[in-house]
Amino acid sequence: MAERIEFSGSLYSADAVKQAVEAFAHLGKFELESADDRVAVVLSDPDPEVADVLLDELANHVLALTVQSRG
């Protein structure tokens, strides 16, 4: 079963979302979907050891990268 999280372009950097997905790629299968002013991440086949927190940690990483990029 796939899980999905969406990031608003008015709050988060699309580049930060892509970088976070690349950093977490070894922990599951991620797909990016872009539409209008948002980027969605769809996760399937997560590593069972981190499955329950993976999207939360991904979101934290996206936030950190966004803040870092905006100085």
PAMIKE-375394 format. One record per atom (N, C-alpha, C): x, y, z; residue in one letter. Coordinates in steps of 0.1 Angstrom, whole numbers. Atoms other than C-alpha are relative to their C-alpha. Example, Ala and Ser with C-alpha at 12.3 -4.5 7.8 and 13.67 -1.06 7.14 Angstrom:
R  9  -12  0  A
R  123  -45  78  A
R  9  12  0  A
R  -9  -11  0  S
R  137  -11  71  S
R  -8  11  8  S
END
This chain:
R  8  -12  0  M
R  0  0  0  M
R  9  12  0  M
R  -8  -12  1  A
R  14  34  -10  A
R  -5  11  9  A
R  4  -11  -8  E
R  14  64  12  E
R  5  13  -7  E
R  -2  -12  8  R
R  14  100  0  R
R  1  12  10  R
R  -1  -13  -8  I
R  25  134  14  I
R  2  11  -11  I
R  0  -11  10  E
R  21  167  -4  E
R  7  12  7  E
R  -7  -12  -4  F
R  43  198  -1  F
R  -4  12  -8  F
R  4  -12  6  S
R  30  232  -9  S
R  12  8  -5  S
R  -11  -7  5  G
R  52  252  -32  G
R  2  14  6  G
R  -1  -13  -7  S
R  44  284  -12  S
R  8  -1  13  S
R  -7  2  -12  L
R  61  269  18  L
R  13  -8  -1  L
R  -12  9  1  Y
R  86  243  6  Y
R  6  1  -14  Y
R  -8  0  12  S
R  113  243  -20  S
R  -2  -14  -8  S
R  2  12  8  A
R  106  218  -48  A
R  14  -7  -1  A
R  -14  6  0  D
R  144  213  -50  D
R  3  -8  13  D
R  -3  7  -13  A
R  145  204  -13  A
R  -8  -13  0  A
R  7  12  1  V
R  118  178  -19  V
R  8  -11  -8  V
R  -7  10  9  K
R  138  162  -47  K
R  13  -4  7  K
R  -12  4  -7  Q
R  170  163  -26  Q
R  -3  -10  11  Q
R  3  9  -11  A
R  153  147  4  A
R  -4  -14  -5  A
R  3  13  6  V
R  139  119  -18  V
R  12  -7  -4  V
R  -13  6  4  E
R  174  113  -32  E
R  7  -6  12  E
R  -7  4  -12  A
R  188  111  3  A
R  -7  -12  7  A
R  7  11  -7  F
R  161  86  15  F
R  -3  -11  -10  F
R  3  9  10  A
R  160  66  -17  A
R  3  -15  4  A
R  -4  13  -4  H
R  176  36  -1  H
R  -10  -6  10  H
R  10  5  -10  L
R  147  33  24  L
R  -14  -4  -6  L
R  12  4  6  G
R  119  27  -1  G
R  -1  5  -14  G
R  2  -4  14  K
R  105  34  -35  K
R  -8  13  0  K
R  7  -13  0  F
R  96  71  -40  F
R  -3  4  -14  F
R  4  -6  12  E
R  78  88  -68  E
R  -4  14  3  E
R  4  -14  -1  L
R  74  125  -73  L
R  -11  3  -10  L
R  11  -5  9  E
R  43  141  -87  E
R  -1  15  2  E
R  2  -15  -1  S
R  41  178  -95  S
R  -12  5  -7  S
R  12  -6  6  A
R  10  198  -102  A
R  -2  13  7  A
R  3  -13  -5  D
R  1  234  -99  D
R  12  5  9  D
R  -10  -5  -9  D
R  20  248  -69  D
R  3  -10  12  D
R  -3  10  -11  R
R  27  215  -50  R
R  8  -11  -6  R
R  -7  12  4  V
R  49  185  -51  V
R  -4  -11  10  V
R  4  12  -8  A
R  37  151  -39  A
R  10  -10  -1  A
R  -9  12  0  V
R  58  122  -28  V
R  -9  -12  4  V
R  7  13  -2  V
R  44  87  -31  V
R  10  -10  4  V
R  -9  10  -5  L
R  61  60  -10  L
R  -7  -13  -1  L
R  4  14  0  S
R  58  23  -16  S
R  12  -8  4  S
R  -11  9  -4  D
R  78  -6  -3  D
R  10  6  9  D
R  -9  -6  -10  P
R  93  12  27  P
R  8  -11  7  P
R  -7  9  -8  D
R  120  -5  47  D
R  -8  -2  13  D
R  9  3  -12  P
R  100  -23  75  P
R  5  6  13  P
R  -6  -5  -13  E
R  124  -10  102  E
R  -3  14  2  E
R  3  -14  -1  V
R  115  26  95  V
R  -13  4  -6  V
R  12  -3  8  A
R  82  24  77  A
R  -10  9  8  A
R  9  -7  -8  D
R  62  39  106  D
R  4  15  2  D
R  -5  -14  -2  V
R  83  71  107  V
R  6  6  -13  V
R  -8  -4  12  L
R  97  74  72  L
R  -5  13  -6  L
R  5  -12  6  L
R  74  100  57  L
R  1  12  10  L
R  -2  -11  -9  D
R  76  121  89  D
R  14  5  0  D
R  -14  -4  1  E
R  114  121  87  E
R  3  6  -13  E
R  -2  -7  13  L
R  113  129  50  L
R  -5  14  1  L
R  5  -14  -1  A
R  91  159  58  A
R  9  9  8  A
R  -9  -7  -8  N
R  115  170  85  N
R  12  4  -8  N
R  -12  -2  9  H
R  144  167  60  H
R  -3  11  -10  H
R  4  -10  10  V
R  125  187  34  V
R  -1  14  6  V
R  1  -13  -7  L
R  118  215  59  L
R  14  5  3  L
R  -14  -4  -3  A
R  155  216  70  A
R  7  5  -13  A
R  -7  -4  12  L
R  167  218  34  L
R  -6  13  -5  L
R  7  -13  4  T
R  141  245  26  T
R  6  12  8  T
R  -5  -11  -9  V
R  152  266  56  V
R  15  3  -4  V
R  -14  -2  3  Q
R  189  261  47  Q
R  1  7  -13  Q
R  -2  -6  13  S
R  184  271  11  S
R  -5  15  0  S
R  5  -14  0  R
R  166  303  21  R
R  8  9  10  R
R  -9  -7  -9  G
R  193  313  46  G
R  -6  5  12  G
END
